[in-house]
Amino acid sequence: MQKIFSISIVSHGHSRYIEELIRDISRINRDDIEVILTLNLQEEFKINFTRLPFAIRVIQNITPKGFAANHNAAYALSTGKNFVILNPDIKLVDDPFDELLHLQKKMPDNIYAPIILNGRYQVEESARNFPSPYLLCRKLIGQLCNSPLTPEVLIANDDAIMPDWVAGMFIMIPRDIFLKLSGLNEKYYMYYEDVDLCARARLAKCKILVCKRAKVIHEAQHDSHKKLRYLIWHVGSAFRFFTSSAYLKISWDRIVQKKSKL
């Protein structure tokens, strides 16, 4: 019987987070999920993967791969009706999946995500409008001057928030839509894969929907703020996105729309 959810998790030496997440998935006690766990590095676990209440497949990479390549490989092995990208540092306090399915039934054939809370139960900025070089420069200057930008205004209805894109820490994508979009863009090694995916989805007439009734907690790592290598990857990925055909097409369409309203 086909599962409803194929959950793809990639570990980069995050065994402690993985073990907690696996316990959370076990606790919500669903029989309609499968998990594909990709180990990007050699690591050991205390948890017994053979005694879980759901199917799990563990993939050990011979050499490390990027975010997109790992999740695309997991998708190729998955069978579920919905492909779920899930970060190791996500905590499931409650079961978010029924609410996501409910939203999917009301608004089918889109990309879905829960509201992301930090450890203090404050809403994170995981759902946003598309960035631009100008806004990124303003954000950087604001951080240096301790003057944050005004929170973004996002379209919403009673059921969902409708941003331009959602962060890749928790994304649910119908299987056929992930295939239609050719998955994640493997030209990005790390960072902006989620922005690029959502940009291509919007060009394909898919909405990006954040379910107001589904909430999870994120223990953010912010590696790009701590390690030079991650910061370099972040800057390089931003440049790739801003020069991509998807971003340029969306930017041009919005310029044309603004001119037509004048």
N, C-alpha and C positions, 0 to 999 in steps of 0.2 A: 504494500500500500504506500502510495507516494506521501512523503512528509509535507507539511505545510511550510516549514521553515528549515532552511539550511544555513546554519550559523558558522561563519568563517572567522576564526580568531588566529592572529599571528603573534607569536612570542619572540621577543628579542632579548632573551634572558630574563623574562618577567615571571618566573615560576611562581613567586609568591602571589602575584596578582591573578595569574591563571588559576591557581588552586582555589582562591576565593571566588572567582567568577564561576568555575565549574560547580562549586558548592551552591552558589546562588541559582544556577540553572537547574541543578538537581532539586533544590528546595521548591521551585515553582511547579515541579511535578507535571510536566507536559509529556505526552506520548506522541506529539506531532512534530518533533524537532529531531534534527541530526546535527552534529557538530564536526567540523573539519578544523583541527588544530594544527597549524604549521609552526614548526620550531625552526627559526632562522639561525639559531645558534645551538650548540650542544648544551643541554642542561638536564638536571634530574628533578623528579617530582616525588613528593611523598604520597600523593593521591594514587589510588589504584584505578586506572582507566578501564579495566575490564569489569568493574563492578558498579557501573553507573546506570541510572534508570533511563538512559537514552543512548542512541548509537553515537559513537565517536570514532573518528579516524584521525590518527596522528601521523603527520608527514614531517620527516626530518630532512631538511635541506642539506645537501653536501656543501654548498657554498651559499652565503647569504644572498637574498633577493630583495628587491624593492617592494614597497607597499602594494603597488598595482600588480606586479608580477605574481606575488604571493596570493593575493585574493583572486586573481584571474585563474590561477592554477587550482585553487580550492573550488571555484565555480565549476570548472571542468569535471571535477570529481563529484559534485553535489547532485542531488536529485529533487530537492524541495521546490514547491511552487513559488516560494519567495526566497531570495538570497539576501542574507543579513550579514553586513560587515560590522564587526563588533571589536572594539578595542579591549585589550587585557585589563585596563584600569577602570572599567565600567562596573558599577555595583547595581544589582537588581534588588531594590528594596521590595517592590511589588512586581507582579507579572505585567509587563507592558504589552504583551503580544495580542491579547484579546482586544484591547483598545485600538491597536494598530490595524487589526483585521476589521474591526467595526468601521473605522475611517475608510479603509480600502473598499469596503462594500458600498459605502455612500459615495465615494469619489474614486472610482477604479482607474487603473492604468497610469499611476503616478509613482513618485518616489516618496517614501514616508520615513519619518524619524520621530522619536519622543522628545520631550523637553529635557534638556540636560541641566542638572543641578550640580553645584560644587559641594564640597564637604560640609559647608555651612548651610546647605539647602537654599542657596541663592541661585537664580537662573543664570547660566553661563551664556555668553554670546556665541552660541554654536549655530545659530540661524541668522543669516546676514544677507544684505544686498551685495551684489558683486563688487569686489574691490577695484581700485584704479591706482595707477602710479601716484596720482595727486593725493588721494586719500591715504595711501600708505605713508607718504612723506609727512602728511599732517599728523598721522597717528604717531609716527616716530618722534616728531618734534614735541608732540603733546606728552609723550612718555618721558622725554628728556627734561621737559619743563614742568612735569607733574601737573599737566593740564589735559585730562582725558577728553576725547571727543564726545559730543552730545550723542546719546543712544540713538541708534537708527530707528526709523519708522518703518514698520513692516505691515503689509496687508494681512488681514485676518478676518475670519468669520467665527461663528459660534463653535465650530468643531476644530478648526486648524489655523495655524499661522502659515502664511505663504511667502517665504523668503525667496531670494534668488538661488541660494545654495545652503546646504547644511554640512557641518563638519563630519568627517568620515569616522568618527568614534562610534556611531550607531546609525546605520542606514539600512532600511528595508526596501528591496527592489524586486518587483515581480520578475520571475525568471525570464520571460520572453522579452521584457524591456531591457534587461541587462544584456541579453544576446543581441537585441536590435541595436544597442549602443556600442556593440563590440567590446563591452566590458570597460575596465579602467585603462587609461592611457599609460602604457609602460615606458614612455619616454620620460615620465616623471619618476624619479627614484623614491623620493619622499617629499611630501607637502604638495598641495594644490591638485592632487589627483581628484579629491572630492569636489573642488571648485570646477575643475574641467569637466568632470562627469555631469554635474548639474547643469553646466552651460550647454553641453551637447544635448542633455535631456530636454531642456527648455526649447532649444531649436527644433527638437522632435515633437514639440507640443505637449510635453509632460509637465505637470506642476510639481513643485517641491512642497511637501506638506508636513508640517510639524503638528503632531496630535496633541491637543491641549490636555487630554486626559491620561496620557502616558508619560511617566517621569522616571528617569534613572539618575544615578549619581556618577560623576566623573572625578577621579583623582588625577588631576592633570600633572603631566611630567614636565612640560615646557622645556624640552631638551634644547630647542633652538635658542633659548635664553641663557643656557648654561655652557654649551659646547660649541666651539668654533666650527667644527665639521657640520653640525646640524644647522647652524646659522647660514653657512655657505650653501647647503642644500636648499634651505628655505628661500634665500635670495635668488638662487638660480632657477628654482621652480616658479617663483613669481614672474621673473623675466620671460620664461617660456610661455606662461599663461597669457601675459599681456601681449605677446606677439603671435598667439595662436589664432587660427582662422575662426574658431568658435567665439572667442572674446571680441575680435574685430567685427564679426558679423553682428553680434548682439549690440555692440556699441554703436555701429552704424545704423541699425534698425531703430534704436532709441533716439538717435539724433534726428532721423527722418520723422519719427512720431512727434517729437517736440516741435519740429518745424511745421508739421501739418496742423498743429493745434494753435499756431500763432495767427 
